[in-house]
Amino acid sequence: MAGGAGTMAAGARTGAQSMASGARAASLDLRLLLLGAFWSSKSQTSTRTAPGQDQEMGPELEYGLESWPCIFQKPSGGSADLPRPALSGFIFLLRNIHTVENWNCHTISALYQLQSRIQSSFLPVNLPTFHHNRTFCAHLGQKPTPEDELEERYLLDSITWPGPPPRSSPPALRQTSDPVHSLFAVLPTQGGREWHVGDQLEALVQMHDFQGRPKRYGGDFILARLHSPELGAGVAGKVLDHKNGFYSAMFPLLWLGSAQIEITLVHSSEAVAVLRRLREERPDRVFFKSLFRLGFLSETTVCNMCLPPEQPLCNYTDLYTGEPWYCYKPKMLSCDSRINHAKAGYQKHLITNKEALLFQSGVNIKVPIHASGPDRIDVLPPRKEVEVESSSVKPEPIKLAPSGYYYEDSWRPLSGITMRQFNKSSAVTQCLKNKVINMYGDSTVRQWFEYLITLVPGLREFNLNSPKNVGPFMAVDSTHNILLKYRCHGPPIRFSTVMASELRYVSNELDGLSGGPNTVVVLSIWAHFSTFPVEVYIRRLRHVRQSLVRLLDRAPGTMVVIRSGNLQALDAEVSLYNSDWYSLQLDEVLRSMFKGLNVLLVDAWEMSLAHHLPHALHPPPVIVKNMIDTLLSYVCPDKTKRQLT
């Protein structure tokens, strides 16, 4: 017993010495930290930006001494400079730091106030002024090859959009396109007003301004849809701009019965000109931030793909792809102390009051254009062979090639794939058995992940402690050997908070896949690139395409499915950042860049345009089901049935 007591006493002494040693080490670390903070703040005082000069978003104290197990009151104010009494107290604190193990809450609160006063000495208040040119962004990214430059010029030329004639000053609202004064008319066929399945329907649209005068130039962004509410049918139309105020809306006639034409003005040509200017001159209109933290100190700075080089930058350019990303360097911390990435907000006051009149909900954003006569037709059965031959003398119509159409609210592809209906979870499970499905991209493909784990009870989500709506996510069905994964693409990504360690570029992730006949790759990369020049999107897709080529070379059986962009709800504010016009331009680039590659497309653009439900960034369940059915029909094709058209 005595021996045991002696052992316990010796252990207690050893434990006390260990605790004291730990306290001294902690005291030394804290002393060095505070000393470094003091000298950093002192040096920053002499180089601070003059009052009134634009600065980056200031450091935000997200984790500091307030995280101690005490209740603190943050100081409500304080001088920007460290006063002489505070300096004396600071030196006293450094000399007596060994008493840290005896501090109480009042002492810690005082130290927290000291930390706050140090940080407040360089706390800026405004975002940096973004010069309205891209001269400082010209060097970003890897230098493209001559072939890449040639492709880029071709792609940019292919999406050239006609605009209003040059003016010395912006036009008044009354001179711009007005959907209420505009109209369309259904053009008759050569055989009269009789339409058959297999024919093409044309409607002629004439745009007028708010004074009722005909427009003499093009550039309006117009959507067209042919649908039948009674039949649950719909197909996207093709709009041709004649660049003189007239537009042709062309539709294939694919079902028997009634069909109604719907023409919508999304943006006037004058509004599109504003959107084009914002895309080229203000890629900062959505801005980002990162938290930097070391011990008790933390700072938050502005980040983006390119930043005005007015202050030191942290360079986070990807080493493999050369994709650029920068943050302003923290005042007191190193670039290596970056913790996370997040969307910081949206720039305001981007346009003038006069330009704001071009973006009014219910006036000139997604407003229907009415017909001057009937807007409905009755579609008859297909023409007889004799009629087809006799009509062959007429001019060859413009070839329409929609990817599919709705009938009874079910999507019917026209690309040769047999569409299957996966209405039971057991059918989905059987299709995905022994498969690994890798989903990469934005929240529109994350919606597919969420849909599948809800639909299939056997898919159990594995808790990776990932932030909600951010990921990465993983679900497993061990019984049927199914692995489903989702990961967001690298910056720019407008999610709330993504840990810096989880920021991955899709091309790098693809290079890490083994691939094979049981591997499915699903990509959706578009929604977060709308605020940047198209060249940025081309560069990103080029890297993804290169990685896909490498993946398909080493594992030819790998299935790759790309989800296109889709239409969404717009108002005056959303239009400046996420307009459907931006999405349309990116969508055309995406289709061109992956044409000829062994990849499959889920045409979310036409599936959202052809459906009768309102547009939404995250489409409603009935549309998502049709998208998932299309995906699964690719993965598990039905070779025993012919496609019904």
Disulfide bonds with the S-S distance in Angstrom:
Cys70-Cys105 2.23
Cys137-Cys306 2.32
Cys303-Cys327 2.01
Cys314-Cys335 1.93
Cys431-Cys636 2.03
